[in-house]
Amino acid sequence: MKCEHCTRKECSKKTKTDDQENASLDVSSPAREDGEKGEFHKLADAKIFLSDCLACDSCVTAEEGVQVSQQNTKDFLRVLNLNKKCDTSKHKVVAVSVCPQSLPYFAAKFSLSVTDASRRLCGFLKSLGVRFVFDTTIAADFSVLESQKEFVRRFRRHSEEEPTLPMLTSACPGWVRYAERVLGHPVTPHLCTAKSPQQIMGSLVKDYFARRQNLSPDKIFHVIVAPCYDRKLEALQEDVLTASRGSRGADCVLTSGEVAQMMEQSGLSVRDAALDTLFGDVEGQVRRHDGASPDAHLGHIFRHAAKELFNEDVGELTYRSLRNRDFQEVTLEKSGKVLLRFAAAYGFRNIQNVVLKLKKGKFPYHCVEVLACAGGCLSGRGQAQTEEGRADKALLQRMKGIYADVPVRPPETSAHVQELYQEWLDGADSPRVQEALHTARPGPGHPANSRDIKW
């Protein structure tokens, strides 16, 4: 079997259970007192192997492979189990952050609305001993807003002598890893420097929230629930702004499918619970961003640029499919002149065409939203898969319908985001914003860490 993104025959992807490993876990529950090791407990022995990573093998070091293999339900349950056994002074505060692209999967899987699915998921996690369950939409708000501002800066500075366009979005960890590890210069200077929602959520939980709770970052065990395995690799980056430094933003990443299996096989009697917020209250209705996909950076950047650069108010966007349904473009035109031309390129076949045109200097776009998964983040291989490992098309179709019904909230309208800019980052234009919400990319001449892949 080939890995999700590339077309190389030597890439493989499989999940195994180590039958030789018989370490038992003491994860007791009110609904299971017979001492039998059920499917829920057996699931904890499952290992995620290096080949499960959705990035190409040539992008992953042996050490990273080992670390990725340790991010599984067994590690998650180990921490919860230790909390039950050890002295309270040694407890870890377990916090789980759920990606918005995962919620439609849980909703479709259990025939619930997105809001009810979030409550069911939250109730299940808290029944295991999780202390806080967050929605990462607030982190995505930051990522979108910083991407918007960066595009405007790039557009105004762009010239033939010092090209800063096109800007390629950086929210997808599979695409970013491929660009940095394989492509290198001249592609990497075009990557947006805004951190991904997962990276920003790590900083919010391990820095802002930890200080609100009077906790050191290492006392928090932060788990991300995400739609794809690439997020596991992304979590290996120790890139969190905290007072003590050296703290990883996400200690463990579980895919939506891994968590759904736990829910189905647990036998737990669960009471629904509302999602928590970083501010100490509970989350209300689940919201989403507006765009061509559930990642939805493109539409927000486009509207902001149209208003900021050309004083044009843009309503509903009309996307035009080009090579295929996963390559779409949208333009802003005035008096027959194209002012802005944006594109969405999903899946590595479309990414290949973007890269080839960019290297040849024949690239007509100002900004491209790039996602490694064909179909966008809802199609991530960590969810909506059949037992044979293929996309569950019927389930995906329901997920898309469910996601479309979620109310839209522009990131600019979030009062919590504006509050965090002031309270956490000392203002929207402070040096702390650059440090907390942006990352440095490899500069000109930086070689790729791996050989170029022949498609």
N, C-alpha and C positions, 0 to 999 in steps of 0.2 A: 504494500500500500504506500501511496505517496503522501508526503506531508501536505498540510492543507494549502499552503500558499504557492509552493513552487511546483514545477513539472518534472523535476529530476527523478528518474526511476529509482535511484539508490536511496532516496529519502523514505523513511518508514515511520509509521505511527501506530502504536499499540499500547494498550493498558493491560497489565498483568496483576495477578495476585500471587504473592510469594507463599506457596503452600508449606515451605519449610519453616516459615516464621510463625511460631505458635504463642508469641507473647500475648497474654490476655490483658484486657483493660477493665478496670473497675468503673464502668459507667452505669451506675444503677439508676433505675427510674421507677416511679410509682406503678407503672403498668407492667413491669417485668421484674419479678422477684424470685423466679424459679431457678436462677443460676445458669440457665441455658445460654450459650453464646449464639444469639440470633444473627440474622443477616446484617442488622445494624452494626453489631460488634465486628462481624467479619469484614464489613466494608472498611473498618478502621485499619485493617491490615493491608489494604490495597496500596500499591506503590505507583507513583507517577515517574516513569522512566524518562531519560533524556530524549528519547524519540517521541515522547508525547508533546514536547515543545513544538509550537507551530512555526517558530523561526527555523530557517535552514540550519542543518547540523554544523555548517562551516561558520556559523555566527556564535556558536556556543562552546565555551571552554569546558574541560573536564570538571574543573572545580564548580563552575556554574551548574553543570549537569547534576552533580551531587546535591547542591543546594536546592535545585528545583525538585529533585526526587523527595526531599524532606518536607515539601509543602503539600500536605495532604490531610485527609480527615483524621488520620492517626495522630499527627502532630497536634492538630486542633483539640482532639479529645484528650490527649496527654496533658495539655495545660489545664483543661477543665478538671481532669481527674486529680492533678496535683493540688489544685485549689481545695478540693474536698478533703485531702489527706494532710496537707502541711499546715504549719502554724500560720495564723492570719497575717502575721507580719511579712510572710514570704509570698502571699497571694499575688497573682497577676490580675489586674483589672482587664477583663476580656471585652474588647469593643469590636463590633462587626460593622463594616461599611458596605452597603449594597449598591452596586452600579445600577443606574436607571434602565440600562439595556437588559438587565436580568429580570426585572419585575414582570414584564409582559410574558416571559417564559413561565414563571410561577403561576401567573394568572391563567394562561392557557392550559397549563398542565393540570391545574386543580379546579378549572372551570369557575374562576372567580374574577371579580373586577380587579384592576391594578391596586386600588386602595385596600380592598379586602385581602388580596394576596400579600401585600406588604405587612398587614396586621397578622396574618397567619404565619408568615415567615418569622416575624419578630417574636411572636408568642412561642414558636418552636425553639428558636435560638435561646430565648431567656429561660425556657424550661430546662435547657441543658446546663445553664449556669452563666450564660453570657450576660454581662452587666448593661451594656449599651448597644443599641442597634441604630445606625445612622443611614441616611440616604445621601449618596455622593453628589447629588445635583448641585449643591452649593459650591462644591469644588469645581464642577464643570462650569458654573457661572463665572468663576474667576478665570478659568482657562479661556473661555470665550471672550470675556472682556479684555484680557491682556492680548489675545490674538488680534482683536479688532484694532486696538491701539497700535500694535506693532505693524499691522498692514499699512495703516495710514502713514506711519513714519517711513516705512520702506518706499511707499509710492512717491512720497515727496522728495526722497533722497535719490531715487533711481535715476541713472544716466547710463549711456552706452559705455562710458569709461569705467564706471563703478556700478555695475548692475546689482540691484538688490531685489529685483523681481525676476521670476515669479516667487511668491511665498508659498511654500508647501506646508500644510498643517502638520502638527506634531502630536496629536492626541492618541494616535494608534501606535502602541509599543512595537508591534510586529514590523510595521513600516519603518519606524525610526531605527530599530536595531538593524534592519537590512540596509538602510541608507548609511548608517554610521560604520557598520562593521564590514560591509561588502562594497558599497559604491564609493564612499569617501568623497573627496573633492573631485569635481566641482558641484556635486549635488548638495552636500551638507550645508554650505553657506545659505542655501535657499530654505532650509528647514526653519520654521517658526521656533523662536526660543522659549515661547510660553510652555510651561510644564503641563503635563497631562493631568486630567482630573484625579487619577489615582495618586500621582506624586503630590499634588496639592492637598488631597485629603489626608495623606500621611503627615504633612506638616501641620495641618489643622488639628489633627487628633493628638499628635505627639508633642506639639508645642502649645498652641492656643488652648486646646481643651485640657491638656495635662496641667497647665498653670491654673486654669479655672478650678480644677479639682484638687489642687495642691499635691500633685503627683509628679514624680520624676518620670521622664519618658520611658525608662527601662522597666517601670512598674506596669506599663500598659502593654498588653498583647493585642496588636491590631490586626484584624483579619479582613480581607477584601473578598466579597462575593462578586465574581465577574463572569462575562459570557465566553471568555476564551483563555487558553493556556498561556498566551503571550504575556498576560499580566503577571504570571508567576515569575518570568524572567525579569520583568520590569521591577518587581519588588526587591530584586537583589541590589539595586542601586542605593547605597547609603548616602542619601542626598537630602537630608531633612534639616531645616533651620530650627534648631532648638538651643536652649541656653547651654546645655552640656555637650552638644554636638555628638557625632558618632552613633546616632540612633537611626535605625532603619524605619522608614515610614510605614511599611507594611511588613509584619512579621510572618504572615502566611496568606496565601491566596487560594481560595477554593472556587472551582467553577460552579456555575448554577446547577449543572447536572449532578455534580458531587453532592451538593446540599439537598437537591430534590430527592436523590436516592436515600439520603439519611432520613428525610422527612417521611418517605414512603415506608421505610423498613424499620423505623424506630419503635413503633408500638406505643409511643407516648400519648398521653391524654393532654392536649394542648389548649390553652386559653389564649385567644387572640389578644394582641397588645399593639398599641400605637408606636410608631417609630419615634426615637428620641431625636433631639436636636443638640447642637453644640452649646446651646444657650440655656439648657436646663429645663426646657419645656418639651412638649410633644409635637410631632409633625402633624400638620393638618392634611389636606388633600395632596396627593402626589401630583407633581407638575412635570412638564417636559419642555425641551427647547424646540424651536421650529426650524425645519430644514429638510434637506433631501434624504436624510437618514436619521436614525436615532442618535447618531453622534452629533449631528446638527451644528457644526461650527460654521459651515459655508454660508447659510442664509443670514445668520447674524452678522458675519463679517461683511457680507455684500451690502446689506441695508445700512450698516454703520458707515461704510466707505462712501456709499452714494450720497448720504446726507452730509458727512463731514467734508468730503472733497468737492462735491458738485451741488450741494444744497438740494438734492433730489430726495423726496419722500417716496419710498418704494413699498408697495403693499404686498400682495401675494406674488410669489415668484413663479415664473413659468420656466420649467426646465425642459431642455431639448435633448433627447437621447441621440447619441452619435453612433459610435461603432457598435454599441450594445447597450442594454438597459443599465449596465453598471458604469457607463461613461456618459455623463450628462454635462451640459453647459448652460449657463445663464448669462445674459448680457444686459448692460445698461446702455441704451442708445439715445441720442439727442440730435435732431436735425440730420439724421442719416449717418452720424458718426458714432462709433462704438467707444464709449467712455470706460467701461469696465467689462472684462470678459473673465468669468470664473468657470471652473469645472470641478466635477466630482469624479474621482477615479477609484473604483473599488475592485479589489482582486489583483493578483500579481500580474496577470496578463495585461491588464490596463496600465498598471504601474510600469511595466516594461516599455510600453509605448511612450509614456510620459518621460521616462528617463532618456530614451533614445532621442526624442525630439529636443529635450533640454540640452543634451550633449552636442547635438548638431547645431544648436542655436536657432532652431526653427520652432519656437514655442510661442503661441499666440496668447497665452493666458497670463493674467495678473496674479491669480491665486488658484490653487488646486487643493481641494480636500481629499486627502489620500487615506484610504483604509485598506488593510491587508486582506480582509475577508470579502469575497464576492457577496454582494447583497447587503453589506454593512454589518454593523455590530450585532444585530439581532441574529445573524447567521453564524456567529462565533461557534467554533467546534466544541466549546464547553457546554453547549445546551442545544436542545431541539435536534438530537441525533437519534436515529433508530438503533436497535441492538446490533445491526450490521455496520454501524459507524457511518451511515449516510444521513444526509439532511432529511429531517422529517418535514416534508413539504406542506403537508396538511396542517401540522402544528405551527409551522412558520407563518402560514397564511393567517391563522387565527391570531398569532402574536402581532402581526402587522396591523390587523384590524383593531385589536385591543390598544396598541400603542397610539394609533391615530385618534382614538377617542379620549386620550389623556389631555386635559387642558394645558394650553401653552402659557408659559410665563417667561417673558423676555428677561434676561439676566440683569438688565439695567434697572428693573423695577423691584429687585429684591432689597428690602430694607436691611436684612441681615448681612448681605454682602457689603453694603455701604457702611454699616456699623463695623464690620470686620476690617475694612480698609482703614478706618480711623483708629479703632481700639487695638487691633493686632499689628497693623503695618505702618502706623503713624502717618497715614494719608495715602491717597491714590498715586501720588508721584514721588514718594519717598524712596531713598536707597534700599530700604527693607523690602519694597515691592520687587525690585530687580532680584534681590537675593532669595526671596521666598517663592516667587512665582515664575522665575525664569531660570534657564540653564545655559551654560556655555557649550557651544558646538565646536567640533574640531575645525581649526582654521585652515586657510589655504595651504596646500602642500601636504596636509595630513593624509597619510596612506590609509587605505582600507585595511582592516585587520585580516581579511580573508580574500581568497581569489574571487574574481568576478564570476558570477554564475552564468552559464550559457543556457539560454532558454530554448 
